[in-house]
Amino acid sequence: MESVAGRSMRSIQVIVLSLCLLINVLDGFDLQASAFTSTRIMAEWTLAPAAMGLIFSAGLLGVGLGSFVLSPLADRFGRRPAVLIGLVLISCGMLAVWGVTGPRQLATLRGITGLGIGLLLPCLNTAAAEYSPARWQSFAISVYATGYPIGGALCGALAPYLNMHAGWRSLYVAGGVASTSLLLACAWLLPESLQFLLQVQPAGALRAAQRIATRLQLPPLLALPPRRQTAASISPLTPFQAGLASRALLISAAFFLLWLTEFFIVNWTPAILAREGLGALAAARGGLMLTVGGMGGTFLVGLFGVRIELIRVCVVYLVSSFVLAMVFGFSSGVGLLLPICGILGFVLFGSAVGLYAVAARVFPPPVRASGTGVAVAFGRAGAVLGLSFGGVLIGWDWSRALYVGVLALPLLLAAAATRALRSFMAE
């Protein structure tokens, strides 16, 4: 509804999008913390790689459960309280790491942190969409989405210093302090979504909507429109009800198939390059190039979406991801592989942000957070499958061209699922 968001950016919209960006930076920092402390954790507790893998998996499992089970909170009680709950979970999960004495405790806390991140992902996507002018919606989502790789890079930059001078637990505490600070900032500054107030109409909706409409410089709001859906009817299965099931299945399939390939490539590339004798430095640079390219891809996909049909942009990104993945699989030599990694990261990360923008458009506001949460949960399942299945194929001593080719095929299916969503895009 363009009339709700307005045609140009107001200060309240800048505040909301800035908070979404900062929270997403925090999410990237917190989720990557275990990767940058794994060596010291394994050394302190004498853990095997498989045991450390369970700690990694606890975080991903928490994200998936949070997205699927908790995201309906945003459609039942509002975007603002759901964001605050997510930040409370993250703050508790990160700060409590200071006192852990074993891997089971750490895995539990990583799961709690993941729950918070899983709840925040669909909430942030929804808030960014609903507080953006319709024409700039995809661009606003892409801007806030750049926070995730920025947070991961920031975590990687701080980790060596904190690990050496304050111990590996200090990295988690730093994330917990930042999360608590953002919790206080959101409690003070983050307003409720106007679309949620108008369509779900919780207690006090008219007065709150009038204040927000004034800040958005919209015409005076004299009464609430007819309510479309009661908040009590929202559940994790609501996106699969009649009239919504097709779009929920298609966007979930697109996320599942994309992240199956993306998480395999992003997480395994350094090991693949090192395994083929390119050296530790070149292998690390390959992973860095994926992330750096991803920052550009996440930013520009939204800018393209302003001038070109969003579905078409997403399909082009996904097909390009397949082509670049195949080029990566068949190429050799560090001088060629590193720039290919950068371009591949550009289109892979950009594809994910494009799907986030699509999710914000295919679901109506009363179930927007729940629908996005379902899609993200399926996507995380695809990520886990891609990580594990990729390891199996590499362990079979297949050639890089063969196993990358097999794991690149889902990108074409993701493009087809995304193309089929065109008829559900909101005007």
N, C-alpha and C positions, 0 to 999 in steps of 0.2 A: 504494500500500500504506500505509494509515493506520498500521499497526503499526510501520512503519519510521520514519515521521516523528513519530509520537506524536500525542497529542491536544491538547497545549498547547505553547507556545513555551519552549524552554530556551536557556541562554546560547549554546550552540554554534550554534543556529539563528539567533539574533540576529546573531552574528558573521558567518555565511555571508551572510545577507540584506543586512547592512550593507556587506560587501565588494562584493556584486553591485551594490548601489545606487551606490557610489562609482566602481566601474569603468564603469558605464553613464553616469555624469556625465562621466567621462573620454572615453568614446566620443563623446558628443554634442559635447564641446569639440573633440576632435581632428578629427572629420569636418567641422565647421563652420569650421575655421580657414581653409581656402582661400577661403571666401566672404567672410570679414571682412578678408582681405589681398589680395584680387584686384585692387583698384584700384592699390595700390602695386606689386604684382608687374608688372602691365601697364605701369605708368609706368617702372619700372626697366629692363625688358627690351624696351620698345616692342612689346608684344604686341597683336595683334588679338583681338577678343572670341572668335573661333573657336579661336585657340590657347589662350586661357584656358579655353575649354570642354573642351579635351582634358585639361587638368590636373584639372578637375572630374570628368570621366568616368573618369580613372585611379583616383581614389578609389572611385567607385561600382563599377567593374569589379573592383577588389581585394576589395571587400566581397562581391560576388557569388561570386567564385572562392573566397574564404576560406570562405564558408558552405557551398558545395557540395563542394569538394575536401578541405578541412581538417577540417570538423566530424566526420567519422568517427574522427578521432584521439581525441575525447572518449569514444567508445563502445568503442574498442580499448584505449586506455591509461589512461583515467580522466578525470573532469572536471577534477581538480586540475592534472595536467600540461598539459592542453590550455589551461587558463586562463593558466598560466605562459608557455607558448609564445606565446599571443596577446599578452600584455603585453610579451614580449621583442621581438616584431615591431613593435609600436606604439612602444616606446621607441627602437628603432633608427631607425625611419622618421621619427620626430619630431625627435630630437636631431640627426640627420645633416643636417637642413635648414639648420642654421647655416652649413654650408660649401658650399651649392649655388651654382653660377655660371650656370646656364641653365635654361630651361623643361623640357628633357628629363630632367635630373637631378631636378628637382622632381616631375615627373610619375611618375618611377620610385619615388621615395620615398613619394608619395601612394598609389601602388599597394601598396607594402609595408605602409604603415599600414592601408590598406583590408583587406589580407589578415588582419591581426591583429584588426581590428574584426569582420570576417566570421566568423572563428573564435570570437570571444568571444560574439557574439550568441546562437547556439544553446546555447553552454556555460552562459552566465549564466541563460538561460531554464530550462534543465534543472536547474541547481543550485538555483535558487530554488524550483522545483516540488518537487524531491526532498527538500529540507530544510524543507518547510512542512507543517504538519498538513493533511490532505486537505481539510477544510472551508474552510480559509483559503488554499488554494493559489492561486486566482485573485486574491485580494486581495494576497498576497505578490508575485506577478508584477507586478501593477499598481503597487505601491509602488516596486519596483526600476526599473520602466519609466519612472517619472517622472524618473529621473536623466538620461535622454537630452535632453529639452527643457531641463532645468535646465542641463546642460552647454553646450548651444547658447546659452542666454541668458547664461551666465557668460562664454563666449568673446566674445560681442558686447559685454559690459560692459567686459572687459579690453582688447579689441583697440584702441580709439582711443588709450588711454594708452600701450600698448606700441608701437604703430605709430609714434607721435609721438616717444617718448623713447628707444626702444631699437631701432627698426627692425622691419620686418614679420617677420623671421626669429625674433625673440624670442618671438613668440606660439607658434610651434611648439616652441621650446626649453622654454617653460614647460609645455606639454603633455607633452613628453618627460620632464622632471623629475618631474612628477606621476605619470606612468606608471611610472617607475623606482621611485618611492616605494611605489606600490601593488604592484609586483612583489615587493619585499622584504616588504611586509606580508602578501601572499598566501602567499609561501614559508614564512612563520612561522606564520600563523594559519589558512589555508584547509585544511580536512580534505577527504578524498575522500568521495564520495557513498556512503552506506551501501547504497543500492539497487544501485549499480554493484558494490560489493564482494560482495554476496550473490548477484547473478545472473551476473556475468561471471567473478568469482573469479580475479583475477590472483594472482601469487605473494604470499604473506603476507596474503591476504585475511582469513582467520579472525582473526588477531591484531589487525589494524587494525579489523575490524568489531567485535570485542569492546570495544576502547577507545572507539569512537564510540557503541556501544550504551550503555555505562556513562555517557557524557556526556549522552546523551539520556534517561537514567533508564528504559531499557527492561529487560525481563527478561533475565537472563544468557543469552548466546548460546553454546551448547555445541558446535555443529557447523554447517557450511554446508549449505544446502538443495541439492537436485539442480541442477546447472548447466543453464540453458536454452539458452545460445548461446555459442559460442566467440568470443573477441574477434577472432581472426584472420580470421573470415568477414565482418567488417564492411567495407563499401566505400561510396562515394557512391551506388551503385546498389542497395544493400540495401533501402532503403525502397520500391523498386518491385518487390520479389520477391512471389511468391504469398502472399496473406494480408495484405499491407501496401499493395499497389499502389493500391487504391481510395482509401484514406484519404490516401495520399501525393499522389495526383493532385488530390483534392478540396481539401486544405488548401493545396497549391501554387497551385491555381487561385484560391482565395479571396484569398491574399496578392497574387498577380499582379494581379488585377482591382482590389482595393482600392488598392494602391500606384500603379497606373496613374493613378487619379483623384486620390489624395491628394497625390502628389508634383507633379502638375500644378498643383493648387490652391495648395498651400503655397508652391511656388517661383515661380509666375507671378502670384499675386495682387497683389503690390506693383507689378509692371510693368503689369498690366491696369488697376489703378486710376489709375496715373500716366498711362497712355496715353489714358484717358478724361477727363483734365483735372482730376482731383481734387487735384492738387498733391503734391509730394514728401512733405510731412509726413503727409498723409492716407494716402498709399500705404504709407508705412512703418508707420503705425499699423494698417493693415489686416493686414499681415504679423505684427505684434506681437500683435494680437488673436487670430489663429489659434493662435499658440504659447501664449499665456496660457490660452485656452480649452482647448487640448490638454492642458495640465498638469492641469486639473480633470477632463477626460475620462479620462485615463489612470489617475488615482487612483480615481475613483468606479466605473469599470466592474468592477473587482475587488470592490468593496464590494457592488455589486448582485449579482455572481456568488455571493456567500456565501448570499444568501437566495432567489435566483431561479435557475432552470436556466441554466447558462452559455451554452449554444447559443442559448436564447431571448434572452438579453441581447445577444449578438453580432448576431443577426438584427435586433433592434430598433435597435441602433446603426447598422448598415449601411443599413437602410431609411431611418432618420432622416437619415443622411448624404446619401442621394440627394435626399430632400425639401429639405433645407437647401441643397444645391448648386443645385437648381433655383430656389429662392427667391433665392439669391445671383445667379444668372444673370439673373433678370428684375427685380431691384430696382435702384433708382437713388437717389442722394443719400447723402452721407457720413454723415448722421445715422442712416440706416437700415442702410447697408452695414457699418459698423464692428461693431455688435452682432451682425449676422448672421454676420460672420467669426468672432467669438468663439464663437458656438454651433456653427458649422460645424466649427471646430477641435476643440471638445469631442467631437463625435461621430466625427470622422474619426480623431483620435489614439486615442480610446477604442476604436474598432473594431480598430485594429492590435493594441493590448494584449490585447483580448479574443481575437483569433486566436492570439497567443502562448500564452495560457492554454489554448486549445483544443488547440494543437499538443502541449503538455505532457501532455495527457490522452489523445489518440488513439493515441499511439505507446507501445509497451511500453518499459520502461527500457533494455534492451540496444540499442535503435536510436533512442532518444529524441533524442539530440543530432543524429544523422545525418538523421533525419526532419525535425526543425526546421530544420536547415541547408539541406536541399533546398527547403523551403518559402520560407525567407528568400531563397535564391538566385533562385528564380522570381519572388519579390516584387520584387527589385532589377531584374530584367529588365523587369517591368511599370513600375517607376519610370522607367527610362531611356526606355521607349516613351512613357510619358505626358509626360515633359519634352519630347521631340523632336516628337511628334505634336501636342501642344498648341501648340508654336511654329509648326508648319506651318499649323494651322487659324487661329491669330491672324493669321499673315501673309497669309492669303487674304481678310482684311478681313470675315470673318463677324461677325455681331452677337454680343455677349457671351452673350446668351440661347441662341444656336444652338450655339456651340462648347462652352460649359459644359454644355449639355444633352446633347450627344453624348458628352462625356467623363464625364458623371455616370452614364450607363447601366450601365457595368461594375459599379457598386455593387449594383445589383439582382441581377446574376448572381453576385456574391460572396456575397450573402445566401442565394441558392439553394444554392450550393456548401456554405456553412457549415451550412445546415439539413440537408443530406444527410449531414453528419458525425455526426449525433446517435446513430446506431446503433453508432458506434465509440468513444464516450466511455467511459473507464474508470470503473468503479464505485468 
